[in-house]
Amino acid sequence: MTCRPGHRRDPAAEDGTAAGSGILNISMTSPFGHAQFEAPAAAVASFLRRTFRIVPAGQESLFIDFDAELAALLSQA
């Protein structure tokens, strides 16, 4: 199993005992700085499945006014 630099591999996944497990690396950059996070991939996948059950893809605007939220965020910057 190969890994890209900066990414960890899950040794348990090599023998198939933890298929689908691993670490998700999240990197965010803004004019104010850079942040890197690691999270269990299975936990993120579970969270996303629950989220899509509550707010199906394409129906986000029924639950939040993105224009108003973006305007509020930009006014704070």
VEXMARDO-866006 format. One record per residue (C-alpha): residue in three letters; x, y, z negated. Coordinates in pm, 1 decimal. Example, Ala and Ser with C-alpha at 12.3 -4.5 7.8 and 13.67 -1.06 7.14 Angstrom:
2
<ALA,<1230.0,-450.0,-780.0>>
<SER,<1367.0,-106.0,-714.0>>
***
This chain:
77
<MET,<0.0,0.0,0.0>>
<THR,<143.7,338.9,92.1>>
<CYS,<69.6,673.1,-65.0>>
<ARG,<105.8,1023.2,61.2>>
<PRO,<336.2,1243.6,-146.4>>
<GLY,<155.2,1380.2,-448.7>>
<HIS,<-102.8,1100.9,-449.6>>
<ARG,<-109.1,817.6,-700.6>>
<ARG,<-221.2,470.8,-616.3>>
<ASP,<-422.8,244.3,-840.7>>
<PRO,<-212.1,-70.2,-895.9>>
<ALA,<-524.0,-270.3,-986.1>>
<ALA,<-667.7,-201.1,-640.9>>
<GLU,<-379.4,-384.7,-472.4>>
<ASP,<-501.2,-726.1,-585.4>>
<GLY,<-867.8,-647.5,-521.4>>
<THR,<-970.0,-658.4,-886.1>>
<ALA,<-1079.5,-296.5,-876.2>>
<ALA,<-1188.4,-260.7,-515.6>>
<GLY,<-1300.8,90.0,-439.4>>
<SER,<-1133.4,232.8,-746.6>>
<GLY,<-868.2,495.6,-728.2>>
<ILE,<-789.7,851.3,-800.2>>
<LEU,<-937.9,1142.0,-607.1>>
<ASN,<-698.7,1436.5,-577.4>>
<ILE,<-867.9,1773.8,-544.0>>
<SER,<-667.2,2080.8,-448.8>>
<MET,<-817.1,2429.8,-441.3>>
<THR,<-649.8,2754.0,-336.3>>
<SER,<-774.2,3110.2,-354.9>>
<PRO,<-613.0,3453.8,-349.3>>
<PHE,<-601.1,3424.4,-729.9>>
<GLY,<-406.8,3099.1,-751.3>>
<HIS,<-395.3,2727.7,-694.0>>
<ALA,<-544.9,2440.4,-895.2>>
<GLN,<-509.3,2065.1,-864.4>>
<PHE,<-736.6,1810.7,-1029.5>>
<GLU,<-750.7,1433.6,-1046.6>>
<ALA,<-1069.4,1240.1,-1104.2>>
<PRO,<-1168.3,874.8,-1083.9>>
<ALA,<-1303.0,822.9,-731.4>>
<ALA,<-1578.8,590.5,-856.5>>
<ALA,<-1704.5,853.7,-1102.2>>
<VAL,<-1713.0,1121.4,-830.7>>
<ALA,<-1897.2,884.5,-593.8>>
<SER,<-2152.4,805.4,-865.3>>
<PHE,<-2204.6,1176.2,-936.0>>
<LEU,<-2256.7,1247.9,-565.3>>
<ARG,<-2510.3,963.8,-529.1>>
<ARG,<-2711.6,1100.8,-824.3>>
<THR,<-2686.0,1454.4,-684.4>>
<PHE,<-2814.4,1350.7,-339.3>>
<ARG,<-3111.5,1173.1,-499.6>>
<ILE,<-3208.8,1497.2,-674.1>>
<VAL,<-3121.8,1738.2,-390.8>>
<PRO,<-3116.6,1561.3,-52.4>>
<ALA,<-2867.6,1683.4,207.1>>
<GLY,<-3012.9,1969.5,410.5>>
<GLN,<-3260.6,2070.6,138.9>>
<GLU,<-3024.0,2270.1,-80.4>>
<SER,<-3188.8,2600.7,9.6>>
<LEU,<-3511.3,2478.9,-155.5>>
<PHE,<-3326.7,2471.2,-488.7>>
<ILE,<-3087.8,2767.6,-474.5>>
<ASP,<-3068.2,3102.1,-296.3>>
<PHE,<-2713.4,3081.8,-160.8>>
<ASP,<-2713.4,3439.8,-31.0>>
<ALA,<-2809.0,3578.2,-372.3>>
<GLU,<-2556.4,3357.4,-553.1>>
<LEU,<-2277.2,3454.2,-312.8>>
<ALA,<-2361.0,3823.5,-348.2>>
<ALA,<-2348.4,3787.7,-727.8>>
<LEU,<-2012.0,3609.9,-713.5>>
<LEU,<-1862.5,3866.1,-476.2>>
<SER,<-1981.9,4155.4,-690.3>>
<GLN,<-1779.8,4010.6,-982.0>>
<ALA,<-1455.8,3976.8,-785.4>>
***
